[in-house]
């Protein structure tokens, strides 16, 4: 259930921002990176280039998170970044993930600095994370 909900939130966020930018959903990505604390930063991208920093609430298109999705998402995304940093022996500050709409599902493109080091589906990532 968590996978389906996460995928739905991210797909709707990409769809919403593609409308805002006047482009196709395939041209919009969500960039996730570690912040200076224990959280994550989200940036909406168009054509793989950052357009604006956003919050998880903005991705959801909500003013309030009554069901606590952000409380679940932030630690999961941070652990994901830490996992990729360990997997590729890279400092977490140099690891980032692009979430993309790939044929109606969310796919991840994992980067170490400016090099794509891994691609996988959100579903496969949830499996790798034991969820």
C-alpha positions in Angstrom: 0.0 0.0 0.0 2.8 2.4 0.8 4.4 1.8 -2.6 1.1 2.5 -4.5 0.5 5.7 -2.4 4.0 7.0 -2.9 3.8 6.3 -6.6 0.5 8.0 -6.9 1.7 11.1 -5.0 4.8 11.5 -7.2 2.9 10.8 -10.5 0.3 13.4 -9.6 3.0 15.9 -8.6 4.8 15.5 -11.9 1.5 15.8 -13.7 0.6 19.0 -11.8 4.0 20.7 -12.4 4.0 19.7 -16.1 0.7 21.6 -16.3 2.3 24.6 -14.5 5.3 24.6 -16.8 3.2 23.9 -20.0 5.2 20.8 -20.9 4.5 17.0 -21.1 4.9 15.0 -17.9 7.9 13.1 -19.5 9.7 16.5 -19.4 9.3 17.0 -15.6 11.3 15.3 -12.9 11.5 15.5 -9.1 15.1 15.8 -7.9 15.8 14.6 -4.3 19.0 15.3 -2.4 20.2 15.4 1.2 19.9 18.6 3.1 22.5 19.8 5.7 20.5 18.1 8.5 18.8 14.7 8.5 16.2 15.6 5.9 15.9 15.9 2.1 15.5 18.7 -0.5 13.0 18.4 -3.3 13.4 20.3 -6.6 11.1 20.3 -9.5 13.0 20.0 -12.8 12.2 20.5 -16.4 14.4 18.8 -18.9 16.6 17.5 -16.0 17.4 21.1 -14.9 16.1 22.5 -11.6 13.3 25.0 -11.9 12.3 25.5 -8.2 12.7 24.1 -4.8 9.5 22.6 -3.4 8.2 20.9 -0.3 6.6 17.5 -0.1 3.3 19.2 0.6 3.6 21.1 -2.7 4.4 17.9 -4.6 1.2 16.5 -3.0 -0.7 19.6 -3.9 -1.9 20.0 -0.3 -1.8 22.8 2.3 -1.8 20.3 5.1 -0.7 16.7 5.5 -3.4 15.3 7.7 -2.4 11.6 7.1 1.3 12.2 7.8 2.7 11.2 4.4 5.6 13.6 4.7 6.6 12.1 8.1 6.9 8.8 6.3 8.5 10.0 3.1 11.3 12.1 4.5 13.0 9.3 6.5 12.5 6.8 3.7 14.0 9.2 1.1 16.9 10.0 3.5 17.6 6.2 4.0 17.4 5.7 0.3 20.1 8.4 -0.3 22.2 6.9 2.5 21.8 3.4 0.9 22.9 4.7 -2.5 25.9 6.6 -1.0 27.0 3.4 0.7 26.4 1.3 -2.4 28.5 3.6 -4.6 31.0 4.6 -1.9 30.1 8.3 -2.4 29.5 11.0 0.2 25.8 11.6 0.7 26.2 15.2 -0.4 27.1 14.0 -3.9 24.2 11.5 -4.2 20.9 12.6 -5.7 17.9 10.9 -7.2 15.6 12.0 -10.0 12.1 10.6 -9.9 10.6 10.3 -13.4 7.4 9.2 -15.0 8.4 6.2 -17.1 5.4 4.7 -18.9 3.0 5.6 -16.1 5.2 4.4 -13.3 7.8 6.1 -11.2 11.4 5.3 -12.0 14.6 6.4 -10.2 17.8 7.7 -11.8 20.5 7.6 -9.1 23.4 10.1 -9.6 26.8 10.3 -8.0 27.8 13.9 -8.7 26.9 14.3 -12.4 27.1 10.6 -13.4 24.0 8.3 -13.5 25.1 5.2 -11.6 21.8 3.3 -11.4 18.3 3.2 -12.7 15.4 1.2 -11.2 11.7 1.3 -10.7 10.2 2.7 -7.5 8.7 -0.8 -7.0 12.1 -2.4 -7.2 13.6 0.2 -4.9 10.9 -0.5 -2.3 11.7 -4.2 -2.6 15.4 -3.5 -2.1 14.6 -1.4 1.0 12.6 -4.3 2.4 9.2 -2.7 2.1 
